[in-house]
Amino acid sequence: MKFICTYCSEYVYDEEKGDPATGLGPGTLLAQIPDRWRCPVCGMPRTYLRQIRDEVFSLKWSAYAESPEGPMDVTYYRNIARKMLTGFCGVYPVCDGQPGRICTGQKFGQPIGLGGAGQGKTFEANYNALQQHRLKMRVIKAHHEPEMSVSIFGKMLTAPVMGASLSGVKASLNDAIPEDAFYRGLLKGAESFGSVGMVGNTPTSPEDLGVTIVGENGGWGIPVFKPQSQERLIRLFRQAEERDVVAIGVDLEGAGSTFWVTPEKRVYRKSEKDLSELVDCTSKPVIFKGIMSVEDAARVVDSGAAACYVSNHGGRVLDCGQGVAEVLPAVAHEISGKIPILADGAVRTGFDVLKILALGADIALIGRPLARMSIAGGAEAVRMYLSYVQDDLRRGMILTGCDTLDEITRDILVSSS
Ligand SMILES: Cc1cc2nc3c(=O)[nH]c(=O)nc-3n(C[C@H](O)[C@H](O)[C@H](O)COP(=O)(O)O)c2cc1C
């Protein structure tokens, strides 16, 4: 039987011939295609393949594609992710890093999967710190549709939400799909939502894989490099510039990566001089990630960077650290209005986005939830998750009396810390 990919409507899979280029031998039945397989044209999973009949082969897929069983919504993809990440992530109703989750607890030198470093206290702190703040409901005001679009790095985004930089399918995500397919899902999903995605970099893949995939995506994406030697970074920055990326990032907190430890692949702490050198070596906007103190935030501004990214890597590098929502207000007090502030850490819903913006961020970024979506359903699942977040952000803005992003201030929060 023959099947067409209903996402790209280009790829056709013929069970009789198989598809050796994607690892499927002749005679491989649809049901035997592994979960990690991806459409070689658009990167979507097997679930998008729908049977076609020879006589309609040349018609556009929409004319004959069978409707999927049940809605292919966020829940659907979460269920697939649960299967694909068995042993790594329970895909719990709330992704909070609390003790007892399968991702948390001391790993004794083993890879941490989707959890946090050490005992996972920083991951937990990200969640708990955000929960210290509650939203104040205000419903008596003339109604306006909330204006959510925002401009950053000269680009317009549908909403102040972006995909955080992610990588490392082999070590952290059960080797569930190829690393390049993972990046494509993140980038294309964010793009089709109307935002920009970031991709990280991992030592088990070529160091320029992320920037190559961003290049493939017409430059629509942000590669975030580990803080390798200046020489390597400058080389990677040049590649990024050639591919006309939206911006270039360095995750300074990556100096604590447990993976980049071989003599050829090493990471370093960076000095103020190093930061300025990196900013000066490119005409692209540069983002420094991993800022968790007022002092470092001021240095990022001094370096000439285009944005300061408040993050502790989802608690994956330093245990017993502060939660992002604890640090963010002081950072915002120091640098707000000078350069945009990006922030991530346990942002799961549109209401969390509202809170993190109220605490001083200009853009909220989402990590683990999008990793699960890209693994389970590629770009479409990532897009759906971001849309789900946007819907709740809209509702949250209406119910806290905010018509514009500028109106999202500390006044909408009731804080217990
Ligand atoms: C599986 C996984 C891989 C990650 N890989 C990278 C990376 O390569 N580069 C990077 O800057 N951050 C990386 N991060 C950190 C995220 O960019 C982000 O800071 C963090 O996930 C935000 O917290 P959240 O997951 O609670 O939303 C990774 C996070 C996870 C969970």
Ligand as a Chemical Component Dictionary entry (heavy atoms), coordinates in Angstrom:
data_LIG
# 
_chem_comp.id                   LIG 
_chem_comp.type                 NON-POLYMER 
_chem_comp.pdbx_formal_charge   0 
_chem_comp.three_letter_code    LIG 
# 
loop_
_chem_comp_atom.comp_id 
_chem_comp_atom.atom_id 
_chem_comp_atom.alt_atom_id 
_chem_comp_atom.type_symbol 
_chem_comp_atom.charge 
_chem_comp_atom.model_Cartn_x 
_chem_comp_atom.model_Cartn_y 
_chem_comp_atom.model_Cartn_z 
_chem_comp_atom.pdbx_ordinal 
LIG C1  C1  C 0 16.849 18.577 26.930 1  
LIG C2  C2  C 0 17.362 19.962 27.045 2  
LIG C3  C3  C 0 18.407 20.370 26.243 3  
LIG C4  C4  C 0 18.912 21.666 26.331 4  
LIG N1  N1  N 0 19.922 22.046 25.492 5  
LIG C5  C5  C 0 20.370 23.331 25.531 6  
LIG C6  C6  C 0 21.382 23.776 24.640 7  
LIG O1  O1  O 0 21.924 23.029 23.827 8  
LIG N2  N2  N 0 21.746 25.075 24.697 9  
LIG C7  C7  C 0 21.187 25.955 25.572 10 
LIG O2  O2  O 0 21.535 27.129 25.583 11 
LIG N3  N3  N 0 20.239 25.552 26.450 12 
LIG C8  C8  C 0 19.816 24.272 26.441 13 
LIG N4  N4  N 0 18.827 23.870 27.306 14 
LIG C9  C9  C 0 18.246 24.846 28.241 15 
LIG C10 C10 C 0 17.066 25.617 27.611 16 
LIG O3  O3  O 0 17.502 26.505 26.630 17 
LIG C11 C11 C 0 16.290 26.440 28.642 18 
LIG O4  O4  O 0 17.179 27.324 29.275 19 
LIG C12 C12 C 0 15.555 25.618 29.693 20 
LIG O5  O5  O 0 15.063 24.428 29.135 21 
LIG C13 C13 C 0 14.399 26.445 30.254 22 
LIG O6  O6  O 0 13.739 25.785 31.261 23 
LIG P1  P1  P 0 12.407 24.911 31.025 24 
LIG O7  O7  O 0 12.841 23.677 30.342 25 
LIG O8  O8  O 0 11.933 24.646 32.405 26 
LIG O9  O9  O 0 11.442 25.704 30.189 27 
LIG C14 C14 C 0 18.335 22.567 27.253 28 
LIG C15 C15 C 0 17.275 22.160 28.059 29 
LIG C16 C16 C 0 16.783 20.867 27.959 30 
LIG C17 C17 C 0 15.630 20.480 28.833 31 
# 
loop_
_chem_comp_bond.comp_id 
_chem_comp_bond.atom_id_1 
_chem_comp_bond.atom_id_2 
_chem_comp_bond.value_order 
_chem_comp_bond.pdbx_ordinal 
LIG C1  C2  SING 1  
LIG C2  C3  SING 2  
LIG C2  C16 DOUB 3  
LIG C3  C4  DOUB 4  
LIG C4  N1  SING 5  
LIG C4  C14 SING 6  
LIG N1  C5  DOUB 7  
LIG C5  C6  SING 8  
LIG C5  C8  SING 9  
LIG C6  O1  DOUB 10 
LIG C6  N2  SING 11 
LIG N2  C7  SING 12 
LIG C7  O2  DOUB 13 
LIG C7  N3  SING 14 
LIG N3  C8  DOUB 15 
LIG C8  N4  SING 16 
LIG N4  C9  SING 17 
LIG N4  C14 SING 18 
LIG C9  C10 SING 19 
LIG C10 O3  SING 20 
LIG C10 C11 SING 21 
LIG C11 O4  SING 22 
LIG C11 C12 SING 23 
LIG C12 O5  SING 24 
LIG C12 C13 SING 25 
LIG C13 O6  SING 26 
LIG O6  P1  SING 27 
LIG P1  O7  DOUB 28 
LIG P1  O8  SING 29 
LIG P1  O9  SING 30 
LIG C14 C15 DOUB 31 
LIG C15 C16 SING 32 
LIG C16 C17 SING 33 
# 
